[in-house]
Structures are given as C-alpha cells and as structure tokens.
Amino acid sequence: MQQSLFAVTLVVPDYDDAISFYTQTLSFTLLQDVDLGDGKRWVRVAPPGSGNGSLLLARADGPSQIAAVGNQTGGRVSFFLQTDDFDRDHTAMTTAGVHFEEAPRHEPYGTVAVWRDPFGNRWDLIQFA
C-alpha cells in the first residue's frame, strides 16, 4: 500500500484574497480553481517545488467557520513551510511584507521562524539541519 497526504484544508475569509496572498506574495502555484456552484470553489495551492502536498483553500461558511479563520489549531503553529535555503526565503518573504513574529532561531532540528499569513494562521518557515 502507498499513501500520501494530498491536501490540508485552510479556512479563509475569501478565495481571491487567499489566492492572491499565496500565489503573489509567497509564489505558490495555483493548482486548481474549480467553480462548484453556489459560491463554492475547489481551490488548491502548493509551494514551489512541492511534491504532492497542497493547501485546499476553503471559504468560511457560517459563524463557526468564520470564527475558526486564523485559529484552526487554537493558536498553535498550524503549518510548516520547509525550505532548502532559509536565508533566501526569509529575506524574500520579509521583503514581500510577510509578518514574522520572531527573529530566526537555531534549534537542534534546524533553523526556524514563526510567521503569520494575513488571515492569522501561524506558520513555521523551517530548514532542517
């Protein structure tokens, strides 16, 4: 048997704002944007050079989903963006206006810094040692 993690849902307030941030600010690739009717879309984005994993951008629908935007994991870091060149990507992201919550730090497992997307989701930019 072979399995892989295909996509992880990220609840966002607006499809187009999320597509813009992830594709223009972070240079993710827009893999799919399919109209499902009734205002719903199947939207997937992935980091450059990514294998099979992607984010499924899902527009919040209803009060409980709206309340979950930016807090899907109770304030913990939700996502981990792995890089092969931390300094390059940290500089590019900072230049593009990405808000880092901390200076880069070196841990036994690698170099890491926490940042937030415009919707409040916490991420790690990480390069493993």
N, C-alpha and C positions, 0 to 999 in steps of 0.2 A: 504494500500500500504506500502511496505517496500523497502527502497533503501539504498545502502551504496556506499561509494567511493571505487572502486575496485583497480584502478591503476592511477598513475600520470606519465606522460612521462618525462623522464630526457634525454636530448640530450647529447650524449657523443661522443668523437672522435673515440673510438674503443671499440667494445663489450668486448673483452677479458681483456683489461686493466680495464674496469669498473667492470666486474665480479670479477676480482682479488681483487680490492680495497674493494668492498662492502662485498665480502664473506670472504676474508682472513684478511683484516685489521679491519673491523667492525663486523665480524662474522654474517653478514646477511645470510639468507638461499636463495640458488638459487632455485626458484620455477619452472621455465620453461626456456628452451633454445631450441627453435624450429627453424630449418632451413626453411626459407620461399622462398628460391631461390633468384637468382640474388644478392647474398651477403647480403641479409636482414635476420634478425632473430627476433623472438619474445622472448625477454629475460625479465623475471621478477625476482626481488629480494625483500626480506622483512626482517625487523629486527627480531631478535629472540623474540619469544613470541608474535609476531604481530598477530592481528586478520585477517581481510580481506584485508586491505590496502597494496599496494605494489608499487614499482617503476618499470615502464616499461623502460628499457634501450634501447634507440634508437640511432643508429649510425648516426651522422650528414651526410647528403647527400646534397651536393651543397653549394655554397657560403653563402647563407643566414642562413642555419642551422649551418654551421661551425662557422659563426660569432656569433651565439647565444650560443655556448657552454660556460658554466660558467657565462652567463649573461642573463639567460632566464627571469629574473624579473627586469632587469635594475639596478642591483647592490644591490637590497634588499635581505634580507634573504628569501630564496626560500622554505626551508624545515625545519620541526621541528621534531626532534627525541626525543620523550618522553621516560623518564627512571623512574624506581622505586627506583633507587639509584644513584644519581648524582655523588657523590664522587667516587664510584666504577667505573662507566663508564668513567668519566673524566680522572681518573688515567689510566685506560686500554687504552683509545684512545690516550692519550699523550704518553704513553709507546710505542704504536704501530706506532708513528710518525705522528699522526694527528695534523695539524696546527690549534691551537686556536688563534683567533685574539685578545682575551681579557682574563683577569682573570675572574673566575666565579663571578657573581654578584647576589645579592638577590633583587628581585623585589616583589611587593605586591602579585603577582600571583605565585611566585616560584623562584627557583634557575636556572640560565641560563648562557650560554656562547656561543658565536658565533665561529664557526669553518668553515674551507673550505675543500672541497674534492679536490683531485688532479686536477680536471678539472675546478676549480674556482668557483663552486657553494657554496654559503653561506648557512650554516645550523645553527640552534639553537639546542644545547643539553639542554633539559629542564626537570626539575622535578617540577611538580605543588605542591603548598603548600597545 
